Amino acid sequence: MEKCNCRNSQLSAILARYTGQEGALFNVLQDAQELYGYLPEEVLVSISNHLGRPFSEVYSVVSFYAHFRTQPRGHNLIRVCTGTVCHIMGALQILARISQELGISMGGTTRDGAFTLGSLPCFGACSHAPVIMVNDDLYGRVTPGRVPEILAKYSCREALTTSS
């Protein structure tokens, strides 16, 4: 409960910092997402009320920009390149294998919070297609058979950080 109260007071500080500033919505949303890791509905309601903006306006900004998230993201973010070259070289098969291994679909997060699966239109690494990124680590020439080996590296990291 203390953590929640702390976050609420930090959100209040964020809102106070932007009070009276025209066009502050985007900045408030960015700061709130940095604080919470995503934008829960109750935070959006607080922002809406404080800025005197309709909830629908606040939510439309959040849903328009891919940068904003309304659901918690996993500890490890997996992104599959879906650009033309990666697509031709098997990105959909890679995506299917990751989905199968983790039991989630695109945009989903595993129940244990270890992984979130997403895509990007191009990583600019076409000579290494198909390409995936896990957090900031780039993997090229990925095959469906390499997926379990790649994921295992991060499953072990997660297990190590939660057992410490």
C-alpha positions in Angstrom: 0.0 0.0 0.0 2.9 2.4 0.8 4.2 2.0 -2.8 0.8 2.9 -4.1 0.5 6.0 -2.0 4.0 7.0 -3.0 3.1 6.7 -6.7 -0.1 8.7 -6.1 1.9 11.5 -4.5 4.4 11.4 -7.4 1.5 11.6 -9.8 0.2 14.6 -7.9 3.6 16.2 -8.2 3.6 15.6 -12.0 0.1 17.1 -12.3 1.1 20.1 -10.2 4.2 20.7 -12.4 2.0 21.1 -15.5 -0.9 23.0 -13.9 -2.0 25.8 -16.1 0.3 24.9 -19.0 -1.4 24.8 -22.4 -0.7 21.7 -24.3 0.7 19.8 -21.4 -1.3 16.6 -21.9 1.4 14.7 -23.9 4.1 15.6 -21.3 1.9 14.6 -18.4 1.2 11.2 -20.1 4.9 10.6 -20.8 5.8 11.4 -17.2 2.9 9.3 -15.8 3.9 6.3 -18.0 7.5 6.6 -16.8 6.3 6.5 -13.2 3.9 3.5 -13.6 5.5 1.7 -16.5 2.1 2.0 -18.3 -1.0 4.1 -18.1 -3.7 2.4 -16.0 -7.3 3.7 -16.5 -7.4 5.3 -13.0 -4.3 7.3 -13.9 -6.0 8.5 -17.1 -9.0 9.5 -15.1 -6.9 11.5 -12.7 -5.1 13.2 -15.6 -8.4 14.0 -17.3 -9.9 15.4 -14.1 -6.8 17.5 -13.3 -6.4 19.0 -16.7 -10.1 19.5 -17.2 -10.1 17.5 -20.4 -12.7 14.9 -21.3 -11.6 11.3 -20.7 -12.2 10.5 -24.3 -9.7 13.1 -25.4 -7.0 11.8 -23.0 -7.7 8.2 -24.1 -7.6 9.1 -27.8 -4.1 10.6 -27.4 -3.0 7.4 -25.6 -4.5 5.1 -28.2 -3.2 7.1 -31.1 0.5 7.0 -30.2 2.2 3.6 -30.1 4.6 4.9 -27.5 1.9 4.8 -24.8 0.7 1.6 -23.2 -2.4 0.9 -21.2 -1.3 -2.6 -20.1 1.8 -3.5 -18.1 4.7 -4.6 -20.2 6.8 -7.7 -19.4 10.2 -7.6 -17.9 11.6 -8.6 -21.3 10.3 -7.0 -24.5 10.5 -9.1 -27.6 10.1 -7.3 -30.9 10.0 -9.1 -34.3 10.9 -7.1 -37.4 8.0 -7.3 -39.8 9.6 -5.2 -42.6 9.5 -6.5 -46.2 12.9 -8.3 -46.1 12.3 -9.9 -42.8 8.7 -10.9 -43.8 10.1 -12.6 -47.0 12.8 -14.3 -44.9 10.3 -15.9 -42.4 9.4 -13.3 -39.8 5.9 -14.7 -39.5 7.2 -18.2 -38.8 9.5 -16.7 -36.1 6.5 -14.8 -34.6 4.4 -18.0 -34.6 7.2 -19.9 -32.8 7.6 -17.2 -30.2 3.8 -17.1 -29.7 3.8 -20.9 -29.3 6.7 -21.0 -26.9 5.3 -18.3 -24.7 1.6 -18.9 -25.0 0.8 -15.3 -26.0 -0.1 -13.5 -29.1 1.1 -10.2 -30.6 0.9 -7.5 -28.0 0.4 -10.0 -25.2 2.3 -10.4 -21.9 3.0 -13.8 -20.3 1.2 -14.4 -17.0 4.4 -14.3 -15.0 5.2 -10.9 -16.5 8.5 -12.1 -18.0 7.8 -11.4 -21.7 5.8 -9.1 -23.9 5.6 -9.7 -27.6 5.5 -7.0 -30.2 6.7 -6.0 -33.6 8.3 -3.1 -35.5 8.1 -2.4 -39.2 11.9 -2.3 -39.7 15.0 -2.5 -37.6 17.4 -1.4 -40.4 19.3 -4.7 -40.2 18.0 -6.2 -43.5 21.2 -8.0 -44.3 20.7 -10.1 -41.1 17.0 -10.9 -41.8 14.9 -12.2 -40.2 15.7 -10.1 -37.1 14.3 -10.0 -33.6 15.2 -7.9 -30.6 14.9 -8.9 -27.0 15.2 -5.7 -24.9 18.3 -4.1 -26.5 19.8 -7.3 -27.9 19.6 -7.8 -31.6 19.4 -11.3 -33.1 19.9 -11.9 -36.8 19.2 -14.7 -39.2 16.8 -16.2 -36.7 15.1 -19.5 -37.4 12.1 -21.0 -35.7 14.6 -23.6 -34.2 16.7 -20.9 -32.5 13.7 -19.3 -30.7 13.8 -21.6 -27.6 17.5 -21.0 -27.2 17.1 -17.2 -27.4 14.2 -17.2 -25.0 16.0 -19.4 -22.5 18.7 -16.7 -22.1 16.1 -14.3 -20.8 14.1 -16.9 -18.8 17.2 -17.6 -16.8 17.9 -13.8 -16.3 14.3 -13.4 -15.0 14.7 -16.4 -12.7 17.9 -15.0 -11.3 16.6 -11.5 -10.7 13.4 -12.8 -8.9 15.4 -15.2 -6.7 17.9 -12.6 -5.5 
